[in-house]
Amino acid sequence: MNQLSDKELIKNSTLFHAYFCHLIATSQADSAEELCEISWQLVEEIKRRKISEFQVEECIKNAEFDPQDQLMVSIYIYPALEALNNEIAQS
């Protein structure tokens, strides 16, 4: 995972966790054990790099997501993302 920048790591981790939550919510997480292992590895890499929660939130707020990804992130990870994007669009 060292080849990813911090921003890429944060964005990929956020997307992974959003879709993982979606799979759980819709009872589609057939290989939950493997997905938990990936989740743990992502979280550990963020910790290893000493990326703060503030840095994660700022990165998510400033990241550009595809519409489907943005929906998943705003539903499962960062509800304020949708409101923030609506404010930006109206200004």
N, C-alpha and C positions, 0 to 999 in steps of 0.2 A: 504494500500500500504506500510505500515511500514515494513512488512515482507520481502520486496525486498531490496537487497543491492542497493547502488547508481548505480553501474554498471548494475545491472539487470534492474533497473528502466529506465536508459538511453537507454539501448538496446531495451527494450520492447516499450518504447515511440517512438524511432526512427523507429522501424518496424511498429508499428501501424500507424504512420504518413505517412510512405512510401506507405503502402497498401491503406490508406485512400485517398492519392493523386491519386493513380492508379485507385481507384473506381470512383473518380470524373472525371479524365481524360478520362475514358472509359464510362462515363454516367451510372455507375452502383451503385451510392450512393443513394439507395432508402430511407434509413433511416438516412439521413444526419444530422438531428437534434440530434438523439441519438449519432451518431458518433462524432459530435461536442462537446457534453457533455463529452464524454470519453476523447476527446482531451484536453478539458479545465481542467479536473481533473488531467491528466498526467502532463500538463504544471504547474498547481498549485502545485503539489507535488514536482516537480523539483525546483520551486521557494521556496517552504517552506523549503526544505533541503539546500537552498543556494548553489546549484550546478551551477557553472559558465559555460558560453558558451565554454570557453577553456577546462574545464573538460569534457564537452559533446563531443567536437571534438576529444579530446585525446582518450576518451573511444570508440568512433565510429571507429577511426583509428586502435585501438588495438583489437577490438572485432572480434570474429570469427563468420561469418554468413554462413548459407547454401547458395549454389550458387544462388538459386532463390531470397532469401532475400537480398543477396549482390547486385544482379541486381536491385531490387526495390530501395534499399537505394541509390545506385549510380545514378540511373535515377532521383529520386524525391527529395532526401534529401541532399546528399553529393557526388557530381560528382567526387571530387578528390579521393574518395575511390577506384574506379576502377583503376585509374592511380597509386595510391600507391600500390595496390595489384600486379599490373603488374611489378612495380619496384622491389618489394620484391621477386617475383617469378623468375626474371631474375638474381638476385644476388646470 
